[in-house]
Amino acid sequence: MSGPIAWFARNHIAANLLLGAIVMAGLVSLPSMSQKSFPDLDFNLITVSVLYLGAAPEEVEEGVCIRVEEALEGIQGVEKISSSAIEGVCSVSVELLESADASKALGDVKNRVDAIDTFPRETEKPVITLVTTERSVMDIAVTGPTDEHELKAIGQLVRDEIAALRGVTQVQLANARPYEISIEISEVSLRRYGLTFQQVANAIRAASLDLPGGSIKTEGGEILLRTKGQAYWGPEFEQLVILTAADGTRVYLRDLAEVVDGFEDTEQKLWFDGRPAALIRVARTADQDVLDISNAVKDYIDSSVDHLPEGVELTVWNDGSVFLRERLDTLFDSARQGFLLVLILLALFLRPRLSFWVSVGVPVAFMGAIFLASLLGMSIDGISTFGFILVLGILVDDAVVVGERVYSMQYRSGIAQTDENLLTAAIDGTRQVSVPVIFGVLTTATAFVPVMLGPGSIGQIQSVIATIVLCCLAFSLIESQLILPSHLGHKSVSSAGGEVGLMLIPLFGIILWEVSWSGRSYLALAIATLGVFMAWHLHGGYERFAAGLIDRQQHFSDGLENLIQQKFRRLVTKATEARYVTVAAALAVFITTIGAISGGHMPFSFFPSIPADAVMARLTMPLGTSATVTEDIIDSIRSVGEELGAELNAMHPEAPPVTHVLAALGGQPVSNAGGGIFAGGTSPTGGHLAEVTMQLIAGDQREISTLEIAQQWREAVGVVPDVVELSFNSSSFSVGAEIDMQLEGSDMDELRVVATKMRERLADYPGVVDIGDSFRAGKREIKLEILPAGEALGLTLGMLAIQVRQSFYGEEVQRIQRGRDDVKVMLRYTASERRTLGALDQMRIRTLDGSEVPFATVARATLARGFSAIKRIDGRRVVNVTADVDRTVITANEILAKFGAGPVQEIMRDHPRVSVSLEGAQREQSETFSSLLPMFILALFIIYALLAIPLRSYGQPLIIMSVIPFAFVGAVCGHIIMKALGLLDSMAIMSIQGIVAASGVVVNSSLVLVHAVNHRRADGMSVNEAVVEATVSRCRPILLTSLTTFAGLTPLLLNQSVQAGVLIPMATSVAWGVMLATVVTLLVVPAGYLILDDAGARSSSG
């Protein structure tokens, strides 16, 4: 006998070296793989942010956004350009095609934007970023001082010290107001000294500077010339000379203005557990390890008490390492428990020696996959770990088929138990099933290709899972074909104790792993030592114990075999005799399942609702609301949340659910920076924005759910008057609002009317909540225009605008570097003059000849209200109408089916210039399905070809693939069961991906069965006898492979942690889809085979 199977089977050392090489490669590669909560994703998104401080949204749109959009037109690889103009900021998002070269596109965007020379003079340098995965590691709350200057100084000290730690490179002080030197001058002072605003600005620039003057080369050497007069601090600016009179009298800046060395005139505050705080964000680069950074920072925090001022506290907040540890612990627990269940099933069905060598294939495949994953630059994270869990039970399928066949030839065929006979049986048995095993692995791999090639961020997540599965399958095939036959062909043990010992090794190893994983390594060592001691000294008792275990296993195996040979044989015989009824019944089940889905008995949502370990209250007041008013409201919400947290902690003293409460005014830093997976762009700020975040312990440690806490908090807060939006979010993951309809048009007023109509009609549907739109009334605006009297004096609108901007917003006279801080020096009116409408009328406007005239004589001010934000898509203005749904009442798909069929069409008929499209989750859903369907059809064709080649038949592959629809039926039934148990609320996109993946798994058993039928027919059996005999003989391995797949996923299915929630829908589809397809394989496939034979017979006779 020749070939690789025979060569490795006969060369035991080569097989062991191959096994050792795979394991060593995995062990060596494992430390080099970084650990992170989430894999790094490529979003094919470029953002351009341009600051135009002090400008209204319409000015930002006209002066910046439109010019950037025009410049970016025609760049290769761009799919869509969208922009948002808010007060002082233009943000442009450039979405790229999946096939686009992101690096080249980024360079093209930079070149086009840098070439724009028509931006208003007051804009700042554009910031262009390629959006990446949010790489936050943790936040640190600094509390103690109540003075803002002192608090920020300590925050900067802590930031710098953390940044100096080994391995920590990205640290920033977040949500802190930037330093600013404000030089505030009054109109009265300007007139008193006969100065203009511009003259004062020029004087400051001329007096505060450092300038190199070259060098003097003397005989003694070269001497540098430098002018040093740059002011850096408020008192230094006060000493600047602004004017020198003819008699030598000097007028200093302090004589005509007040210099305030403070912060920018914005409202940003932070409270941590009720105390003023500064927030430090620690992030990582793509190749850095979250746990390494976390450990270094926590060691610093522990040691910081010795040198920080008394009363200063550092508290870790939003710790990504805890999330990572919990996620990996959860998934590792599921993996260990699943592997334990697989081992138990193998031990029940197979001899201990056989079950041991079959189970060895799992760690070998894992080690090989880790080696390949490290070469591909993958990391150890929650998604890749799920890939290992998903494939856990599938990996033993090919080894079970090979092992069971070899075992049958070795021990059931009556051959003499010599070494040569056992080896020959191992080789022959492996070869007999090598074709279905190899092509079965290929079909499984093919089914994961559509999962791997999905679009968008969801597709990239699925690609990580599919890549791990494919790597595992490749090494599993190598192990089952080249390594396993060698071990089965040689008797490694001869006694009952040795055989049982082989099985106890992995079981004992998992138990030790469980113990040592909890940190009790000394206890693990003691248990291991005790086990060795007892095995050595109690050898005789152990042999008797082992012999008893083998007898019990054999008794169970014989009982199962009798059940298969008697009752199952009769069942298969009846099913094949009434084959048309059997197939009709199966079709009826499939049609009923389709009806159940259509009838809404199993709702569908694009992304599962997964509770977070935090509750976030987001507050948005009308734009222009005083920060004092917003602070009063958010303080009330925070107080209610702290009181609720204290009550809940008192009710659950063993596991207090609430740990910390963080409140922010002037922005929403947690939801904008830490709540998603994107980084980039500009987050809105303003005194009308605030949020409060209540941090909770892990969900599997709490007795109360996140949703219940959110509902109690919402009820306790009650109705807040004049609020634009107050939402209490308890979800961990989100791809946007469940319903997001985007209206496009050129007339903003018409868009607002259409949005209002849609909101009103959506409110008629029960279960639709949090209805809103992106249109927000802006701040009140004063629009200026020149009067004829002003034009007669030579005054232009530009001259007027510049003087008004200088006086109220101010003019940046300098920007200085003070340590790590970039500090603006602003010249502007005094605070009292900038905060009253009357100050504008009292302002003096300077004409071309230098004379001063009252503002009211040359210009008119009109009070109006503008927009808070202007969104644009591909050059057109847009407004988004959004809503969420209560999934216990209705789903977004059901709402959109009803809403789109009636109300939307009615509204659009009245507004033909407005178009509507679906965005957010619905757009992602549409793109995913449109990509998945053709890929799935292609995968089915490839599976068909892979089946037709070894079977040499056009019809038999169709019989084998007939089980695929029943993977869908099993998945639906599984979701219904999980929903009844309260473990799931709906099917999701991950469920569909799981069905696609299960499609390749379920055909394996059918392929093995059909191959066995063909083999028996080739030996001369009649078709009816061959079908029954093959089905009966293949029942045990088919049943075992399905049970191991289900068992491997069972711990994950029952896990209710946040970490497992996103993965459970896919696991449900695979586990339950394979289980139901097993029934179809054992009953319907034999019936279908005979129907195909009947059709062939009729065709031949006809």
ZIGI-V19640 format. One line per field, one symbol per residue. phi: phi as a letter, one per 40 degrees, with the letter a starting at -180 (. if undefined). psi: psi as a letter, one per 30 degrees, with the letter a starting at -180 (. if undefined). A space follows every 50 residues. Layout:
# ZIGI-V19640
phi = ???
psi = ???
This chain:
# ZIGI-V19640
phi = .bhccccccccccccccccccccccccccdccccbacaccbbcfbbbbbb cbcgccdccccccbdcccdccccgccgccabbabbbdgabbbbbcbcdcc ccccccccccccccccbbcdcccbccbbbccbccbcbabbcbbicbcccc ccccdcccdcccccccgbbbbacbfbcccabbcbbccccccccgbbdccc cccccccbabacbgabcbcchcbcbbbbaccbbdccccccccabcccgcb bcdccbabbbcabdcbbbbabbfgbdabbbbbbbccbccccccccccccc ccccccbcdcgcbbbcbfccccccccccccccdccccccccccccccccb cdccccccccccccccccccccccccgcbcacccccdccdcdccccdccc ccccccccccbbcgccccccccccccccccccbccccccccccccccccd ccbccgcccccccccccccccccccccccccbbddccccbccbbbccccc ddccdccccccccdcccchccccccccccccccccccbdccccccccccc cccccccccccccccbccdccccccccbcccccccccccccccdcccccg cbcbbdbccbcccabbbbbbcddhcccccccccccccccccccccccccc cbccadccbabbbbbgibccccbbcbbbbhgbccbiccbaabbbcbcdcc bccbcccccccccccccgcbcgccabbbcbccbabhccbabbbbabcccc ccccccccccccccccgcbfcaaccbccccbbcbaccdcccccgcbcccc ccccccccchbccabbbbgcccbcbbbaccdcccbbcccccccbcccccg cbbcdccbabbbcabbbcabbbbfgbcbbbbbabbcccbabccccccccc cbdcccccccbccbbbacbgcccccccccccccccccccccccdcccccc cfacccdcccccccdccccccccccccccccgcabacaccccccccccdc ccccccccccccccccccchcccccccccccccccccccccccccccccd dccccbcdccdcccdcccccccccccccccccbccdcccccccccccccc cc
psi = klleeeeeefieeeeeeeeeeeeeeeeefeffklkleklkljfhkkkjkk kikfkleeeeeefeeeeeeeffkgkkgkekkllkjljfkkkkkjkllefl jeeeeeeeeeeeeffkggkkffllkkjkkjklkkhkelkkkjldkfkeee eeeeeeeeeeeeffkkfkfjkljlhkklkkjjjjkleeeeeeghlleeee eeeeeffjlkkkgblkjlffakkkkkjjgkkfleeeeffkkekklegfkk jleffflkjjjblliljjlkkjhfkklkkkkkllleglkeeeeeeeeeee eefffffllkfkkkkkkhjfeeeeeeeeeeeeeeeeeeeeeeeeeeeeel keeeeefefffeeeeeeeeeeeeeegglljaeeeeeeeeefefeefeeee eeeeeeeefefffglkhleeeeeeeeeeeeeegeeeeefeeeeeeeffee efgllaeeeeeeeeeeeeeeeeeefeeeeffeeeeeeffkjflfleeeee eeefeeeeeeeeeeeffgfieeeeeeeeeeeeeeeefheeeeeeeeeeee eeeeeeeeeeeeeefdeeeeeeeeeeeheeeeeeeeeeeeeeeeeeeegg fjlkkekljjklhlkkjkkjlkkfkkfeeeeeefeeeeeeeeeeeeeeee fifeikekelkkkkkgaieeefeffagkklakkkllffkllkkjkllkef flfkleeeeeeeeeeeeakjkgkekjkjkgkekkgakekjkkkklfjeee eeeeeeeeeeeeffkkfklhkalfkkkalkkjkklkleeeefggkleeee eeeeeeeeelkjfljljjbgkjkkjkkllleeffgkeffeefkkkkaegf lkkkeffflkkkkakakekjkkjhfkklkkklllljffelleeeeeeeef fdeeeeefefiffklklkabeeeeeeeeefeeeeeeeeeeeeeeefeeef fhkfeeeeeefffeffeeeeeeeeeeeeeefgflflllefeeeeeeefef effeeeeeeeeeeeeeeffglleeeeeeeeeeefeeeeeeeeeeeeeffe eeefkgleefeffeeeeeeeeeeeeefeeeefeeeeeeeeeeeeeeeeee e.
